[in-house]
Amino acid sequence: MSLAITHFAVGAALTALVLTYLVPGVRYPRLLSGLGGGWAMVPDAHWVSPVAATSLKAAHGSPLADLFWLHRALDTADPTDSKAVAAAALAGLLLVTALVERREYRAPERVQAVAEEVAATLSSQEDD
């Protein structure tokens, strides 16, 4: 069982990578990365839920928990709540954040033009 901060860091980092390389030009990427970190922590809701805690705990141990940024796999890989693993995950999140920011500021003009075109198309579709 990994620490909650480990799940958050892994989820936020993976979300940031997906947004940067698969969905360039998305609005509010940092907010979405934070939400991705929260998404990775959803299987641990049984710790704070006042209702259905037993059902939520059963879901935590099921393979479906891996839909939340490999939650179960991370718990299996780190069964001791290791602070070293949490620190490594946070360092990874900082590294990914730096990579994403650098790419955003240094992206070639062609990539920026395509991203702006995709964003404009998506926003015009939302307006319809």
N, C-alpha and C positions, 0 to 999 in steps of 0.2 A: 504494500500500500504506500504509494508515493505521497509526499506532502502536497497539500492543495496548491502551493505556490509553484511546484514542479509542473502540475497539470496545467495551471494557468500559463506559465512561461512557454511550455511546449505548444499549447493550443494557439497562443498569440503569435508565436514565431511561425508556425505552419500556416496560419491564416495570412500573415503578412507576406509570406513567400507566394502563396496562391494568388493573392490579390495583385502582387507586383508582376508576376510572370504570366499568369493566365487571364487576369482581368485588369489590364492596364487602363488607367483613366477613370477608375471607379471613384465616386465621391466619398469623402470621409474615410480614407483607408485606415487611419490610425484608430478611429472609433471602431471600425469593423474588426480590426485586429484585437482590440480589447474585448469585443463581444465574442470573438473566436476563443479567447482565453477563458471567458465565462462558459462558453459552450463545452469546453474540455472538462469543466468542473461539474457539469450537470449530474453525472452518475453519483457524485458524492452528496446529492441533495438529501439523502436519508439521514445524514448527520444533523441537519437543521430542520427537517420537516416535522411539523406537529401532527401530521396525518399520514397514514399509509407508509410508515417508516419500514415496516417489514417487507412490503411489496417493492419499495424502492431499493432496499438492501438486496433483495433477490435479483433485481435488474442490474445492480452494480456488479454482481458476479457473473452475469451472462455475457455471451459473446457480443450481444447488442451494444454493450458499453464501449466497444471499440469504434462505434460510429461517432463517438465524441472524442475525436483526435486520439485514437488508440489508447483510451483510458485504461482499459483492462490490461493491455499489453505492458503499459508503463507500470501499473501496479505489480504485475508479475515480475518484471525486470528489476524492480526496486522494492522488495518485500519488507525492508527494514526502516522505511521512512528516513532514508539517508539524507543528511544535510549536505553532503558533498554532491549528491546527484541534484539536489535542488539548486545548489550554487552553480553547477555546470549548466543546468537548464536556464537559469537567469543569465549566465554569461552568454549562452547561445542566443537568447532573446536579444540581448544588447548587440551582439554581433550581427544578427539578422536585421535589427533596426538600423544599424549603421549602413549595412549593405543596401537596404531598401532606400534609405534616404540618399545615399550616394548615387544610386541608379536613377532616382527621380530627378535629381539635380543635373546629372550628367548624361541623361538619355539622349541618343542622337535625335536630330530634328525630325527625321522620318518616323521614328517611334513615337515622338511627342505628337506629330501631326495625325498619325493613325489613332492614337489614344484619344485625342480631342475629337476626331471624327466619330469614333465609336461612342464617346460620351454624348456628343450632340445627337446622334441617332437614337440612343437610348432615352435621352431626356425628351426628344420629340415624340417618341412612342408612348412615354408616360403621360404626356400632355393630352394625347388623343383619347 
